[in-house]
């Protein structure tokens, strides 16, 4: 039986990371529009972390896991 390709699990990890980032951004928007009662600083913190998770972390992980020669 063939070994599972690590690229498949890495792909799913990156997609889950993006989904988590999107959920954090939505939560931040709900806080900043006072739909959820929380301090604005929490909303801004969630927004920053969510955007970093959505845009920066997948690129960082893809570079780290890249099999190309550097």
PyMOL commands that place a pseudoatom at each C-alpha (Angstrom):
pseudoatom trace, name=CA, resn=UNK, resi=1, chain=A, elem=C, hetatm=0, pos=[0.000, 0.000, 0.000]
pseudoatom trace, name=CA, resn=UNK, resi=2, chain=A, elem=C, hetatm=0, pos=[1.337, 3.408, -0.959]
pseudoatom trace, name=CA, resn=UNK, resi=3, chain=A, elem=C, hetatm=0, pos=[2.254, 5.996, 1.649]
pseudoatom trace, name=CA, resn=UNK, resi=4, chain=A, elem=C, hetatm=0, pos=[-0.195, 8.923, 1.804]
pseudoatom trace, name=CA, resn=UNK, resi=5, chain=A, elem=C, hetatm=0, pos=[1.054, 12.067, 0.117]
pseudoatom trace, name=CA, resn=UNK, resi=6, chain=A, elem=C, hetatm=0, pos=[1.995, 14.699, 2.734]
pseudoatom trace, name=CA, resn=UNK, resi=7, chain=A, elem=C, hetatm=0, pos=[0.899, 17.431, 0.317]
pseudoatom trace, name=CA, resn=UNK, resi=8, chain=A, elem=C, hetatm=0, pos=[-2.740, 16.424, 0.796]
pseudoatom trace, name=CA, resn=UNK, resi=9, chain=A, elem=C, hetatm=0, pos=[-2.644, 16.893, 4.563]
pseudoatom trace, name=CA, resn=UNK, resi=10, chain=A, elem=C, hetatm=0, pos=[-0.700, 20.133, 4.177]
pseudoatom trace, name=CA, resn=UNK, resi=11, chain=A, elem=C, hetatm=0, pos=[-3.320, 21.423, 1.754]
pseudoatom trace, name=CA, resn=UNK, resi=12, chain=A, elem=C, hetatm=0, pos=[-6.086, 20.728, 4.264]
pseudoatom trace, name=CA, resn=UNK, resi=13, chain=A, elem=C, hetatm=0, pos=[-4.112, 22.354, 7.080]
pseudoatom trace, name=CA, resn=UNK, resi=14, chain=A, elem=C, hetatm=0, pos=[-3.697, 25.522, 5.012]
pseudoatom trace, name=CA, resn=UNK, resi=15, chain=A, elem=C, hetatm=0, pos=[-7.406, 25.561, 4.122]
pseudoatom trace, name=CA, resn=UNK, resi=16, chain=A, elem=C, hetatm=0, pos=[-8.414, 25.111, 7.778]
pseudoatom trace, name=CA, resn=UNK, resi=17, chain=A, elem=C, hetatm=0, pos=[-6.067, 27.939, 8.723]
pseudoatom trace, name=CA, resn=UNK, resi=18, chain=A, elem=C, hetatm=0, pos=[-7.743, 30.197, 6.162]
pseudoatom trace, name=CA, resn=UNK, resi=19, chain=A, elem=C, hetatm=0, pos=[-11.187, 29.182, 7.406]
pseudoatom trace, name=CA, resn=UNK, resi=20, chain=A, elem=C, hetatm=0, pos=[-10.164, 29.976, 10.978]
pseudoatom trace, name=CA, resn=UNK, resi=21, chain=A, elem=C, hetatm=0, pos=[-8.850, 33.361, 9.874]
pseudoatom trace, name=CA, resn=UNK, resi=22, chain=A, elem=C, hetatm=0, pos=[-12.106, 34.133, 8.089]
pseudoatom trace, name=CA, resn=UNK, resi=23, chain=A, elem=C, hetatm=0, pos=[-14.096, 33.163, 11.193]
pseudoatom trace, name=CA, resn=UNK, resi=24, chain=A, elem=C, hetatm=0, pos=[-11.936, 35.466, 13.321]
pseudoatom trace, name=CA, resn=UNK, resi=25, chain=A, elem=C, hetatm=0, pos=[-12.508, 38.347, 10.890]
pseudoatom trace, name=CA, resn=UNK, resi=26, chain=A, elem=C, hetatm=0, pos=[-16.274, 37.803, 10.989]
pseudoatom trace, name=CA, resn=UNK, resi=27, chain=A, elem=C, hetatm=0, pos=[-16.188, 37.740, 14.800]
pseudoatom trace, name=CA, resn=UNK, resi=28, chain=A, elem=C, hetatm=0, pos=[-14.149, 40.954, 14.766]
pseudoatom trace, name=CA, resn=UNK, resi=29, chain=A, elem=C, hetatm=0, pos=[-16.659, 42.652, 12.486]
pseudoatom trace, name=CA, resn=UNK, resi=30, chain=A, elem=C, hetatm=0, pos=[-19.511, 41.578, 14.764]
pseudoatom trace, name=CA, resn=UNK, resi=31, chain=A, elem=C, hetatm=0, pos=[-17.674, 43.033, 17.766]
pseudoatom trace, name=CA, resn=UNK, resi=32, chain=A, elem=C, hetatm=0, pos=[-16.803, 46.291, 16.009]
pseudoatom trace, name=CA, resn=UNK, resi=33, chain=A, elem=C, hetatm=0, pos=[-20.409, 46.812, 14.894]
pseudoatom trace, name=CA, resn=UNK, resi=34, chain=A, elem=C, hetatm=0, pos=[-21.614, 46.195, 18.484]
pseudoatom trace, name=CA, resn=UNK, resi=35, chain=A, elem=C, hetatm=0, pos=[-23.565, 43.091, 17.512]
pseudoatom trace, name=CA, resn=UNK, resi=36, chain=A, elem=C, hetatm=0, pos=[-21.471, 41.225, 20.087]
pseudoatom trace, name=CA, resn=UNK, resi=37, chain=A, elem=C, hetatm=0, pos=[-20.892, 43.078, 23.339]
pseudoatom trace, name=CA, resn=UNK, resi=38, chain=A, elem=C, hetatm=0, pos=[-17.118, 43.209, 23.767]
pseudoatom trace, name=CA, resn=UNK, resi=39, chain=A, elem=C, hetatm=0, pos=[-14.501, 45.970, 23.940]
pseudoatom trace, name=CA, resn=UNK, resi=40, chain=A, elem=C, hetatm=0, pos=[-13.409, 47.414, 20.608]
pseudoatom trace, name=CA, resn=UNK, resi=41, chain=A, elem=C, hetatm=0, pos=[-9.784, 46.528, 21.334]
pseudoatom trace, name=CA, resn=UNK, resi=42, chain=A, elem=C, hetatm=0, pos=[-10.766, 42.847, 21.281]
pseudoatom trace, name=CA, resn=UNK, resi=43, chain=A, elem=C, hetatm=0, pos=[-12.372, 43.371, 17.880]
pseudoatom trace, name=CA, resn=UNK, resi=44, chain=A, elem=C, hetatm=0, pos=[-9.274, 45.051, 16.495]
pseudoatom trace, name=CA, resn=UNK, resi=45, chain=A, elem=C, hetatm=0, pos=[-7.042, 42.308, 17.904]
pseudoatom trace, name=CA, resn=UNK, resi=46, chain=A, elem=C, hetatm=0, pos=[-9.214, 39.591, 16.371]
pseudoatom trace, name=CA, resn=UNK, resi=47, chain=A, elem=C, hetatm=0, pos=[-9.222, 41.472, 13.083]
pseudoatom trace, name=CA, resn=UNK, resi=48, chain=A, elem=C, hetatm=0, pos=[-5.423, 41.684, 13.002]
pseudoatom trace, name=CA, resn=UNK, resi=49, chain=A, elem=C, hetatm=0, pos=[-4.938, 38.025, 13.922]
pseudoatom trace, name=CA, resn=UNK, resi=50, chain=A, elem=C, hetatm=0, pos=[-7.643, 36.891, 11.508]
pseudoatom trace, name=CA, resn=UNK, resi=51, chain=A, elem=C, hetatm=0, pos=[-6.179, 38.820, 8.583]
pseudoatom trace, name=CA, resn=UNK, resi=52, chain=A, elem=C, hetatm=0, pos=[-2.702, 37.494, 9.357]
pseudoatom trace, name=CA, resn=UNK, resi=53, chain=A, elem=C, hetatm=0, pos=[-4.072, 33.940, 9.538]
pseudoatom trace, name=CA, resn=UNK, resi=54, chain=A, elem=C, hetatm=0, pos=[-5.926, 34.358, 6.268]
pseudoatom trace, name=CA, resn=UNK, resi=55, chain=A, elem=C, hetatm=0, pos=[-3.258, 36.090, 4.173]
pseudoatom trace, name=CA, resn=UNK, resi=56, chain=A, elem=C, hetatm=0, pos=[0.196, 35.625, 5.708]
pseudoatom trace, name=CA, resn=UNK, resi=57, chain=A, elem=C, hetatm=0, pos=[0.285, 32.242, 7.429]
pseudoatom trace, name=CA, resn=UNK, resi=58, chain=A, elem=C, hetatm=0, pos=[-0.653, 30.107, 4.378]
pseudoatom trace, name=CA, resn=UNK, resi=59, chain=A, elem=C, hetatm=0, pos=[2.180, 31.711, 2.406]
pseudoatom trace, name=CA, resn=UNK, resi=60, chain=A, elem=C, hetatm=0, pos=[4.599, 31.169, 5.283]
pseudoatom trace, name=CA, resn=UNK, resi=61, chain=A, elem=C, hetatm=0, pos=[3.623, 27.505, 5.635]
pseudoatom trace, name=CA, resn=UNK, resi=62, chain=A, elem=C, hetatm=0, pos=[3.759, 26.903, 1.877]
pseudoatom trace, name=CA, resn=UNK, resi=63, chain=A, elem=C, hetatm=0, pos=[7.302, 28.277, 1.758]
pseudoatom trace, name=CA, resn=UNK, resi=64, chain=A, elem=C, hetatm=0, pos=[8.320, 26.256, 4.799]
pseudoatom trace, name=CA, resn=UNK, resi=65, chain=A, elem=C, hetatm=0, pos=[6.903, 23.028, 3.367]
pseudoatom trace, name=CA, resn=UNK, resi=66, chain=A, elem=C, hetatm=0, pos=[8.142, 23.656, -0.189]
pseudoatom trace, name=CA, resn=UNK, resi=67, chain=A, elem=C, hetatm=0, pos=[10.172, 20.838, -1.683]
pseudoatom trace, name=CA, resn=UNK, resi=68, chain=A, elem=C, hetatm=0, pos=[11.919, 23.141, -4.165]
pseudoatom trace, name=CA, resn=UNK, resi=69, chain=A, elem=C, hetatm=0, pos=[15.610, 23.804, -3.798]
pseudoatom trace, name=CA, resn=UNK, resi=70, chain=A, elem=C, hetatm=0, pos=[16.413, 27.240, -2.432]
for i in range(1, 70): cmd.bond("trace and resi %d" % i, "trace and resi %d" % (i + 1))
show_as sticks, trace
zoom trace
